[in-house]
Amino acid sequence: MSTILTAIAAAPSPSPSVVPDVDVTPGVAGFVAIAVVAVVTILLVVDMTRRIRRTRYRAEIRQRLESDAGEGAATDEPSRRIGEDGRSDVGDDTERG
């Protein structure tokens, strides 16, 4: 056992080498990759916020139309409004162009 410890203690330890900073930094490619990820993330957050807001507004409009339809039914008014194209105006989630 002592011979193993002597051999380990006698072995020279590797000297620390200095690595140039160019080999360790991500450089321009890393910066561009992170910048692209940041821009895409910001665009996704803006799009998600817009879609959530649009869904909330449509739900509020749908609720108002339903409450108006409930009041209109009590006064013998038609319960749905019909648009120029013949479709009922209930505020569906599809966009018309």
Contacts in CASP RR format, 6 or more apart in sequence:
PFRMAT RR
TARGET T0000
AUTHOR 0000-0000-0000
METHOD contacts of the structure
MODEL  1
MSTILTAIAAAPSPSPSVVPDVDVTPGVAGFVAIAVVAVVTILLVVDMTR
RIRRTRYRAEIRQRLESDAGEGAATDEPSRRIGEDGRSDVGDDTERG
26 33 0 8 1.000
55 93 0 8 1.000
58 91 0 8 1.000
58 93 0 8 1.000
61 91 0 8 1.000
62 90 0 8 1.000
62 91 0 8 1.000
65 81 0 8 1.000
65 89 0 8 1.000
65 90 0 8 1.000
65 91 0 8 1.000
69 79 0 8 1.000
69 80 0 8 1.000
70 79 0 8 1.000
72 78 0 8 1.000
72 79 0 8 1.000
73 79 0 8 1.000
80 88 0 8 1.000
80 89 0 8 1.000
80 90 0 8 1.000
81 88 0 8 1.000
81 89 0 8 1.000
82 88 0 8 1.000
82 89 0 8 1.000
83 89 0 8 1.000
END
